[in-house]
């Protein structure tokens, strides 16, 4: 593989209605014994990525040692706290202030769902 190639981690997830959507993993975070994923939607048409809302989806990994499942965070306080951590990390990354923090989705070494 060439050094300048980028292969994002892509996940196809099903919502509660069985509808499948595709996401790119942007970052992971371990906090309080839980693992969280920050993802953005992947669009079939690249123009939709530019014109669409900047949507960051934050999910929680359930049962990391058994069958891995990404779930929505039901607790509003937990969701807001974790979401804010991801937003701060994104802001630092895009401002060039990442200070040796990796922002490549490789913080968690588990398998993909």
Legacy VTK file of the C-alpha trace (Angstrom):
# vtk DataFile Version 3.0
C-alpha trace
ASCII
DATASET POLYDATA
POINTS 113 float
0.000 0.000 0.000
1.232 3.488 -0.768
2.001 5.771 2.164
-0.496 8.372 0.999
-3.463 5.963 0.689
-6.287 6.367 3.164
-8.604 3.485 3.977
-11.340 4.643 6.327
-13.175 2.277 8.659
-16.654 1.948 7.158
-19.596 0.474 9.074
-23.047 -0.436 7.800
-25.484 -0.199 10.689
-29.171 -1.040 10.986
-31.497 1.254 12.888
-34.480 0.172 15.000
-36.606 -0.042 11.822
-34.107 -2.317 10.070
-33.020 0.470 7.723
-29.314 0.250 6.872
-27.061 3.298 6.821
-23.339 3.562 6.158
-20.956 5.483 8.416
-17.266 6.301 8.525
-15.519 5.961 11.863
-13.812 9.222 12.803
-12.703 8.614 16.356
-13.052 6.344 19.365
-12.916 7.096 23.048
-12.627 4.942 26.146
-14.201 6.524 29.202
-15.255 4.955 32.475
-14.812 1.421 31.164
-17.000 2.123 28.119
-15.963 2.556 24.494
-17.622 5.196 22.315
-17.523 5.710 18.552
-17.830 9.030 16.707
-19.053 8.464 13.161
-20.251 10.476 10.185
-22.682 9.351 7.484
-21.290 8.188 4.154
-23.260 9.378 1.152
-23.452 7.707 -2.255
-23.007 11.077 -3.941
-20.001 13.088 -2.642
-21.940 16.304 -3.275
-24.356 15.252 -0.515
-21.437 15.162 1.942
-20.642 18.787 1.208
-24.186 20.113 1.095
-25.574 17.935 3.909
-25.682 18.800 7.578
-22.489 18.082 9.481
-23.874 15.163 11.448
-21.717 13.489 14.091
-23.199 10.239 15.369
-22.022 9.067 18.786
-22.606 5.427 19.678
-21.629 3.215 22.594
-20.056 -0.227 22.259
-22.032 -2.855 24.139
-20.466 -6.149 25.291
-16.961 -5.505 23.931
-15.761 -8.980 25.012
-18.610 -10.954 23.468
-20.753 -9.954 20.507
-19.976 -6.336 19.730
-22.970 -4.100 19.146
-23.083 -0.329 18.725
-26.034 1.231 20.534
-27.447 4.705 21.003
-26.712 6.392 24.312
-29.995 6.632 26.206
-28.752 8.762 29.121
-28.886 12.441 28.093
-26.120 13.480 30.509
-23.773 10.724 29.291
-24.555 11.548 25.643
-23.881 15.248 26.113
-20.658 14.648 28.071
-19.216 12.172 25.536
-20.450 14.207 22.573
-18.722 17.305 23.933
-15.453 15.396 24.352
-15.615 14.286 20.718
-16.487 17.809 19.548
-13.517 19.260 21.458
-11.215 16.654 19.924
-12.587 17.411 16.445
-12.112 21.131 16.963
-8.511 20.640 18.093
-7.812 18.362 15.148
-9.201 20.752 12.551
-7.473 23.714 14.213
-4.160 21.839 14.054
-3.885 21.643 17.842
-3.962 17.868 18.164
-0.738 17.755 20.286
0.266 14.151 19.534
-3.319 12.955 19.965
-4.196 10.477 17.270
-7.416 11.270 15.528
-7.669 8.335 13.236
-10.215 6.026 14.805
-7.485 3.746 16.150
-7.875 4.383 19.882
-9.824 1.153 20.347
-8.319 -2.128 19.219
-11.545 -4.179 19.094
-13.061 -5.751 16.043
-15.509 -3.994 13.765
-19.217 -4.677 14.170
LINES 1 114
113 0 1 2 3 4 5 6 7 8 9 10 11 12 13 14 15 16 17 18 19 20 21 22 23 24 25 26 27 28 29 30 31 32 33 34 35 36 37 38 39 40 41 42 43 44 45 46 47 48 49 50 51 52 53 54 55 56 57 58 59 60 61 62 63 64 65 66 67 68 69 70 71 72 73 74 75 76 77 78 79 80 81 82 83 84 85 86 87 88 89 90 91 92 93 94 95 96 97 98 99 100 101 102 103 104 105 106 107 108 109 110 111 112
